[in-house]
Amino acid sequence: MPKKSRILFIALTAMLVALQVILGNLLQVPFLDKQYNFGFQPILIAGWLLGAPAAMLVGGLGDFIGAHLFPQGAYFPGFTLTNVLVGLVCGLILHKRRLTLWRVIVAVVVSMLINWLLNSLWLSILYSANGRGYFGWVALRGPSYLVEAPANIILGFLLLKGLDKAKISLK
């Protein structure tokens, strides 16, 4: 990769990390049992534009930095792992492939399943004293993901389509 492309790659990754921190922590909408935020979108963009390693960095660093800048309790690395895996999925499904609605649907649905199942596990570990086990968290959080997934599909596809039409690339 030429030096100019490496610099652009690093700059775009850093910008998407910053966007993930901001959109994942400052722009939140209360919804059913959880907060809906837009922190998934920078991870999706990084996966499509930069690939899995960069998307994993955007997800992981965005969560880590956001958890320390805007703490909502003690830091728990499980949530960071979830974001890293979401970045991996987005990169593997979208990077260097023709952008289609079906690819975005698959990337979002798999990402939401990872979020739903793993974050329910982390919550059951963190809050085991409240009497709600893993399946209690899964059942409680399920309905919100049924609404969140279509919203992420529509928003994500529109964002990626706009970037694709703008011919954003590292070439």
C-alpha positions in Angstrom: 0.0 0.0 0.0 1.5 3.4 -1.0 2.3 5.8 1.8 -0.6 8.1 0.9 -3.0 5.2 1.1 -1.6 4.1 4.5 -2.0 7.6 5.9 -5.6 7.8 4.6 -6.3 4.3 6.0 -5.1 5.4 9.5 -7.0 8.7 9.3 -10.2 7.1 8.3 -9.9 4.4 11.0 -9.2 7.1 13.6 -12.2 9.2 12.4 -14.5 6.1 12.5 -13.3 5.3 16.1 -14.1 8.8 17.1 -17.5 8.6 15.4 -18.2 5.3 17.2 -17.4 6.8 20.6 -19.7 9.8 19.9 -22.6 8.0 18.2 -22.4 5.1 20.7 -22.3 7.2 23.8 -23.7 10.7 23.3 -26.5 10.1 20.8 -28.7 7.6 22.6 -32.5 7.1 22.3 -34.3 5.2 25.2 -36.1 2.3 23.7 -37.9 -0.5 25.6 -35.4 -2.2 27.9 -32.2 -0.5 26.5 -30.7 2.5 24.9 -30.6 2.6 21.1 -27.6 4.3 19.8 -25.9 4.8 16.4 -22.5 3.3 17.3 -23.0 0.3 15.0 -22.9 2.5 11.9 -19.2 3.5 12.0 -18.3 -0.2 12.5 -20.4 -1.2 9.5 -18.7 1.6 7.4 -15.3 0.5 8.5 -16.1 -3.1 7.6 -17.2 -2.2 4.1 -14.6 0.5 3.4 -11.5 -0.7 5.3 -11.9 -4.4 6.0 -12.2 -6.6 9.1 -9.1 -5.6 11.0 -10.0 -1.9 10.8 -13.6 -2.6 11.7 -12.5 -4.7 14.7 -10.3 -1.7 15.8 -13.2 0.7 15.4 -15.5 -1.6 17.4 -13.0 -2.4 20.1 -11.3 0.9 20.6 -14.6 2.8 20.2 -16.2 0.7 23.0 -13.1 0.9 25.2 -12.6 4.6 24.9 -16.3 5.3 25.2 -16.6 3.2 28.3 -13.8 5.2 29.9 -14.9 8.7 28.7 -18.6 8.1 29.5 -18.7 5.4 32.2 -22.1 3.9 33.0 -20.6 1.6 35.7 -17.5 -0.4 35.9 -15.7 -1.3 32.6 -16.4 -4.9 31.5 -14.3 -6.2 28.6 -17.0 -8.6 27.4 -18.8 -5.7 25.7 -15.6 -4.7 23.9 -15.2 -8.3 22.7 -18.8 -8.1 21.3 -17.9 -5.0 19.3 -14.7 -6.5 18.0 -16.7 -9.6 16.8 -19.2 -7.3 15.2 -16.4 -5.6 13.3 -15.0 -8.9 12.2 -18.5 -9.9 10.8 -19.0 -6.6 9.0 -15.5 -6.8 7.4 -15.8 -10.4 6.3 -19.3 -9.9 4.8 -18.9 -6.5 3.2 -15.3 -5.6 2.4 -14.3 -5.8 -1.3 -17.7 -7.2 -2.3 -20.4 -5.7 -4.4 -22.7 -3.6 -2.2 -26.2 -5.2 -2.1 -29.1 -4.9 0.3 -28.9 -8.6 1.0 -25.2 -8.3 2.1 -26.1 -5.5 4.4 -29.1 -7.5 5.8 -26.8 -10.5 6.5 -24.2 -8.3 8.1 -26.7 -6.5 10.3 -28.6 -9.6 11.3 -25.5 -11.5 12.3 -24.2 -8.5 14.1 -27.4 -8.0 16.0 -27.5 -11.7 16.9 -24.0 -11.4 18.3 -24.9 -8.3 20.2 -28.2 -9.8 21.6 -26.7 -13.1 22.7 -23.3 -12.1 23.9 -24.4 -8.8 25.6 -27.2 -10.8 27.3 -24.5 -13.1 28.6 -22.4 -10.2 29.9 -25.4 -8.7 31.6 -26.3 -12.1 33.3 -22.7 -12.3 34.6 -22.7 -8.7 35.8 -26.1 -8.7 37.4 -26.5 -12.3 38.5 -27.6 -11.2 41.9 -30.9 -9.8 40.5 -32.3 -13.2 39.9 -32.5 -12.9 36.1 -30.4 -15.5 34.4 -29.1 -15.6 30.8 -32.4 -16.6 29.2 -34.2 -13.9 31.2 -31.9 -11.3 29.6 -32.3 -12.8 26.2 -36.1 -12.7 26.5 -36.1 -9.2 27.9 -33.9 -7.8 25.2 -35.2 -9.7 22.2 -38.1 -7.3 21.2 -35.9 -4.3 21.0 -33.5 -6.1 18.6 -36.5 -6.9 16.4 -37.0 -3.1 15.9 -33.3 -2.2 16.0 -32.2 -4.6 13.2 -34.5 -3.1 10.5 -33.5 0.4 11.5 -29.8 -0.5 11.2 -30.4 -2.2 7.9 -32.1 0.8 6.4 -29.7 3.4 7.8 -26.6 1.2 7.1 -27.6 0.5 3.5 -28.4 4.2 2.8 -25.0 5.3 4.4 -23.0 2.7 2.4 -24.9 3.4 -0.8 -24.1 7.1 -0.4 -20.5 6.4 0.2 -20.4 4.1 -2.8 -22.0 6.7 -5.1 -19.4 9.3 -3.7 -16.7 6.8 -4.9 -15.1 6.8 -1.5 -12.1 4.4 -1.6 -8.5 4.1 -0.7 -7.2 3.9 -4.3 
